Amino acid sequence: MLTRFAPSPTGYLHVGNVRTALICWMYARSQNGKFLLRFDDTDLQRSDVKYVDSIIQDLRWLGIDWDSNFKQSERFERYNEMFLRLIKEGYIYACYETREELDIKRKLQLKHGLPPIYDRSALFLTEQEKICYEQEGRKPHFRFKLDRDKVVKWNDEVKGEINIATSHISDPIVKREDGIYTYILSSVIDDIDFNVTHVVRGEDHITNTAVQIQMIQALKAKIQKFAHLPLLHFDDSKISKRKGGLDIKSIKEDEIEPMALASYLVKLGTSDPIEAHVSVQSLIDSFDIEKFSSASAQFSLSEVYKLNSKVLQQMSFTMVEERLNQIGVNYSEFWYFIRSNIEIFSEVAKWWQICKSNIEPVIFDKELAKVALNALPQGDCNENTLSEWVKAIQQTVDIKAKDLFIQLRLALTGTKTGPKLAKLLNFISRENIVTRLKE
């Protein structure tokens, strides 16, 4: 088994195509298969190496690896070879209409209630007419000639049985006037050459699949298995690069854990519950392409944030030890205490600083602070210190326990809310407590 993910390096990855990448990769790994990363960069003007680098970083951030990778821009010689073969066999033909002329044809067809498909007038051009067009400076674009008498059928692994009548589909352009190959043909050639067995992609490619199946048949190759995933919706609109979809770069900047995003995207639209996973392998073990519904799914960023805190709560000290060392935290006890009180990882540093560094305490009642200082139990602080301390203070001052807790929290942490103060005292030294109360 071999699946592939084929991003176009003309922009940053967004949640829509990252979901496809995760599903392709997990499908392969769950079947002990291989995963291919291909960059569809035939459009050299729009493709950029910075996007290639960004895509690689984002995939690695998610834990995705690959068995091989290549760029389509490295394979133009092979595309030329197969292109000439298909011309020779009568499957590809040259067209000389300008974009303006094609647009006029489409408008006239629509006006007369006809489907706006290419009329194949280029098939009837004489050699002399072609020469005249080229002498005018026109450069041809090339189309693949569909067999419009056939209905293309396949059993989709998500959508079930699909039947597409190609009689209402335009012969697709496979090579533009500028000599650039379009996705439609180069993708087929790559899938054949690299023995791709399973193609997983968005349902917006269903018509493309019908066209490509005819191309595969023209090249006398084996047809792959297809799975078309419903598109994600976000704020009632399809997530896509054209509409400025939610990119992974922004999600990383928001400090979402990769496993929170993976846990959400891989289960979204399936019959499985969406739960926090801290191991990629556990997601792979539970993966089944047949669990995906054919109905569209709603992407909710707020749900990802909720999942993020749950992922952090399940992460062991070993899993975060290197990240903790980078912020000067080397106590496993602190991690196991603080992980249930944070939504993003950087909050660990915030609470470590509160415990160990100079802070600006908030003291509303100086007399109460003096009483608290005098009543502070001797010795190192532990989880029982707070209850003993509160009782001692209440013997001197008439104050409700709830109000006292608030005053002590403000004085010792400078914040109104946070982790349980009783446990937090374990990590705030007695020296810091005294200093803060004196202030």
N, C-alpha and C positions, 0 to 999 in steps of 0.2 A: 504493500500500500504506500502511496506517495501523494501527499497533499501539497498545495502551494499557496503562498500569500503573495500577491503581486501589486504592491502600492505604486502609485505614480509619484515620483519625487518633485511634485510641483507645489507642495504645501505641507503643513504639519499634519500628523496623524490626529484623528478625532475619534470619539468613542464609537462611532459607527464602524469604521474600518478596523479599529483595534479589537472590537468584538469579533469580527470576522477572522482576524489573525489568531486570536485566542482559540476560537472554535476549530479552525483548520489545524492548528498545532496540537490541541488536545485530542482531536479525532485521530490524528496520526499516532500520537504517543499511546493512546488507549488501545490501539491495535498493533502496537510494536512496529509501526510503520515509520516512514521518513518524511521530513518536512523541508520544503524548498522555499527559499526567499528569493523573489525575482523583482527587480526594479524595472517598471515599465517606463523607460525614459527615452522612447523614440522621438518624442517632441523635445529636441535639444535646446530650443529657445526658451521653453518654460521650465525645463528641469534644472535643478540646482543641487550642487554637491552638499550644500548646507542642509537641504532637506533629506538627502540620503543619510548623512550623519545623524540627523535628528531622529529619523525613523529607526535606525539601528539602536540608538540610545534608548528610545522609548520601548522597543521590543525587549531589549535586555533588562530594562527596569522592571518589566512585567514578568521576567523569568523565562521568556521565550528564547529558545536556541534553534539552530537550524543545521541541517546536515550538509547543505550546499547553497550557494547563492551566485547570482550573476546579474548583469545589466543587459537589457535588450539592445542598448547602443553598441554592444560588443558583437552583435550577431547579424549585422546588416547584410553581410555576404551570404549568410544562409537564407535570409528572407528573400534576397534577390534571386537565388537559385530556385526556390520554391515558387516564387512569383512568376518567373519565366516559364516554369513547367506548367503552371495553371493557365497562362496565356496560350501556350502551345496547344494545350488540350481543350481550349475553348471555354474555360470557366471564368476567365477574367477578360474584360474588354475596356478599351479606352473611350473616354467621354470628353467633350470639349466645351460643354456649357459653362458659362460663368455663374457665379453665385446669384447674380441679379436675374439671370435668365431662368435659373432653377426656381428662384423665389416666385417669379411671375407664373411659371407653370403650376406651382403648388396652389397659388391663390386662385387660378382659373379652375383647377380641379375641385377645390373646396366650393367655389361659387356654383359649380354645376352638380354639387352633391356627390362627387367622386372621392374615393380615398386618395390622399396626397402622396402617391408613390411615384417613383421614377418611371417614365413612360418608355424607356429603352430605345429612344429614338437614335441613340449613338450606334446601335447595332446595325442600322441601315445606312450609315455614312459610307460613301465611296472613298477609295484611296485618294482620289483627287480632292474631295471635300476636306479630308483630313490634312492634306498637304496645304491647302488654302488656309485652314485654321491656324496651322503652325507658322505659316508665313505672316499671318496677322500678329503673331507673337503669343498666341494662346498655347498654354501647356496643358496636356491632358491630365485628368485624374482618372483613376481606374476603379471599376466596380466588379464585384463577384456576381456572376449570373446564377440566381437562385432557380431551383426547379419548382416553379409555382404550381405544378400539378400535384405536388405531394404535401401531405400533412405530416409534420415532424412530431414524433411521439417519444416520450421517455418516462420512466418511473422515477420521479423525483424523491429523494430520501426525506424531504421535509414536506413538500407540497402534494405528494402522491402522483397519480397519473396526469401528465400534461400533454395536451394536443395543441399544436400551433400551425395554423394554415398560413403558409408563406405567400399565398396569393395576394395578401394585403400588406406585404412588407416590401419596402424598396430594396433593390439590389444594393448592398452596402458598399460604401467606398472603402477600399483597402489600401489605396495609396493616393496621397493628395498631390495637387499640382506642384508643390515644392519638393516632391520626392520622398516625403515622410510617410512611413507606413503607419496605418492606424492600428489601434489595439486589436481589432476584430480578427485580422489574419495572423499577425505576429504571435498573438497569444496561442492560437491553434497550433502553429508550427512548434512553439516552445513546449506546449503540453505533450505533443507527439514525441519530440526529440528527447525529452527528459523523462518520458514514461510516467507522466502524471496519471494516477488512476482515479482520483476523486477530486472534483472541483466543487468547492464550497464558496458561495458568494451571495450577495443580496438579490432579492427578488426583482430588482430593477434590471437584472441581466437576463431575465427569462427569454425575452425576444432574441437577444444576442445568442443565447444558447441554441435556439432553433436554427439560426443562421450558421453558427459554428459547427453544428452537427452535420449540416450539408457540406461544409468545407472539409471536415474530417473524412466524410465519405468520398469526397472528390480526391482526397489524398490517399484513399484506400488504407486508412489507419483505424485502430480500435477506438471505439467511442468510450469516453470515461463515464463514471457515475457522477451524477449532479445532485447538489443539495442547495436549494435557494432559500435563504433566510429572510423572514419578513423584516422590513426596514424598521429601525427604531424611530420613535417619535419623541420630540422634546419640545415642550411648550406648544403642542399642537402643530408642529411643523417637522418635516423630515430633517434628520441630522445629515448635513452634507457640507462639503467644503464650500460649495457655491453660496450656501446660506449662512456661512460662518459658524459651522457646527462647533461643539464643545471640544476643543483640542486637548491632547494629553499634556502638552506643555503647560497649559493653565492648571490642569488638575494636579500636576506635580508641584506647581508653585503653591497650590492650596494645601500641600502636605498630606494628600491622600495616600495611604499605604497602597502599594501595588496589589497586595492580596485582597484589599477591600474592593478595589475596582474589578479585579479578576473574579472574585466571588460573586459579585453582582452581575457582571456582564455574561458570564458563562451560564448562569442559572436563569437569567431573565428570559421569559418567553418559553420556559420548559415546564414540565409537570413537577419538577423538584422544588422544594422550598428554598428561598434565598437565605442562606445562613453564612456566618463568618467562617472562612477557612484560613488557616495560617500556613497550610502546606499545599503547594501546587499539585503534589502527587495525589492528595485526597480528592481534588477536583478531577484529575485525570481518571482516577479509579471509579468515580461515579458518573463519568461522561457516557452519554449515549445519544447519538445524532437523532434517533427516533423520538426522543423526549421533547424535541422542539415543536411548538405549535405552528400552524400555518398562519395564525392571526398575528397582527402587528403588536408590538410591545411598547409601553410607555417608559421612557428613561426618566428617572427621578434623581437628580443630584443630591437632594436632601436625604434620600435613602442610602446613598453611598456614604454620606457623612455619618449617618447612624451606624452603618456597618463598620466604618473606620474605627470607632471607639471599641466596638466588640472584637475586632481583629487585634487591637492593641492589648485588650484584656486577656487574650489567649496566648500572647507571645511570651515565650520563656526568656529567661535572662540570657541564655546562650545565644538566642536569635538576635538579641539587640546589644550584646556586650560591646561589640566594636563601636557601635553608634554612641553608646553611653560613655565609653572611654574618651571619645572625641569631645564630649562636653564636661569631662572631669568627674564623671560619676562611676565609681567602681564598686558599689555596694549592691549586691543582688537583693538584699532586704528592701532597699529603697525602691527598686524597680517593682518588686512584687506588691509593695504598698501603693505606689503612685499610679500604676498602670490602669487601675479601675477608676481613677479620678481625672483622666485626661481624654481629650477628643482627638488631639494631634500630638505627634511625638515631641515637638519642640516645647510643649508645656512641661516636659520633664525638667528641662534646664531652668525654666521659670521657678518651679517649686524647689529645685536644688539651690538656686540662688537665694530664695527666701529663707531656706533653712541655714545656709552656710555663710552668706555674705551680709554686708551692711545694708539695711533697708531703712525706710522712713516709717517708723511706727505711727499709728493713729491713736492718740490718747485724748479722750474727751474729759476724763475725770482724773485729775492729777492725784487727788487724795486716794481714790480707789487704786491707782497704780502703786502708791506707796504701801497701802495695805497688802496688795497682791505680792509686792516684792518681799515684805516681811514674812508673809505667810507661805512663801515658796518652800516646799519640802527640801530637805538637804539631800545631797547625793545626786547620782545620775538620774535623768528622767526616764521613765518607762510608761507603759500604757495605764498604770494605776495612778500615776502622778497627778493627772488632771482632776480626778474625782476627789482625791485627798486634798488637793489645793483649793478646790471650790468649797469644800466643807469648812476648811480653815478660814477662808475669806468671809464666808457667811456667818461665822461666829463673831465677826467684828462689824460687818456691814450688812444692813438689811436690803438685800437685792435678790431678785428672782434669778434662778439658775440660768434661764434662757438669756436674760439680759447680760448676765455675767459672762457667759460663753462668748457673746458677740463682742463685748469690751475686750476680753482677753485675746480673741482672734485678731481684732484690729490692732491691738498693741504688739502682738507677736509676729503677725504676717503682713499687716498693712492692708488686708483685704477682708471683705465681709463674708465671703464664701470660699469653699475649698475643701480639701480632704479633712477627714475627722481629726480634730485638734488633738485628741488623746494620743493617736498614733503619730501625728506630726511631731509631737514633743520628743519622740524618740530620736529625731534627727536634728532638732534645734538644740544646740548645746546649752547647758545651764548658764554658761558665760554669756551667750547671746541673749538668753531670756532676761538675765539681770541687766544687761546693757540697754535693751530695748525698754524695759520698765523704768529705768532711771531717766531715760530721755523724756 
